[in-house]
Amino acid sequence: MLQLSYSLRMLATLAVVVLGVKLACFSWVATVIPLLFPRLTILAMQILGMYKPPKNKEGGDEPV
């Protein structure tokens, strides 16, 4: 179920990018740049030491 959700999200993202690039009413730059913000933000936070990825296998927060 989790794999299906991820795959559908990636397909939807791809569809938005393709439509944003192909349709003249959208700027391709305005379509693609917002997709990069989360990754750039996490990278900047890691460099500044404000964020450290979780270390446990599940990928969630560490147990309290």
N, C-alpha and C positions, 0 to 999 in steps of 0.2 A: 504494500500500500504506500509506503514511504517512497519507494523508487518510482512508482507511478506518479505521485504528486510532484516529485522533483522533475521528472521527464515532461510532464504537462506544463510546469512552470517554465522550463527551458524552451519548449516549443512556443509558448505564448510570447516569451521574450524575443525569440527569433522572428515571429510573425510581426511584432511591433517594429523591430529594426528594419525588416524588409519593407513594410508599408511606409515607414518613415523615410527610407531612402528612395523608394520608387515613386511615391506620390509627390507631385509638384507643390501641393499646399503645405508640406512640412519641410523644414530644413533638416538635412541629415545630421548636421552637427547638433542641433537641439534634440534630436532623437537619440543619438549615441552617447553624448556626454553624461546625462544623468545615470546611465547604466554603470559608469565608471566610478561615480562618487562613493558608494559604499566601500569598494575595494581600496580606493585612495585614502579614505578616512581611516580605515583600519590600519593600513600601512603607516600613515603618519602617526597614529596613536601608538603603534608598536615602536617606531623609531624614537618617539618622545618618552617611552616607558609608561604610558598611560593605560595600555592594554596588553595583557598577556593571554594567549590562547589557553583554553582549558587543557589540563593534562590527562584527564581520565578518558577511557575508551569511548564512552557514550557521546562525548562531544558537548555535554551540558555543563552546568555549573558544578563545582566541586561540592561534595556533601558537607553539611554543616556539622 
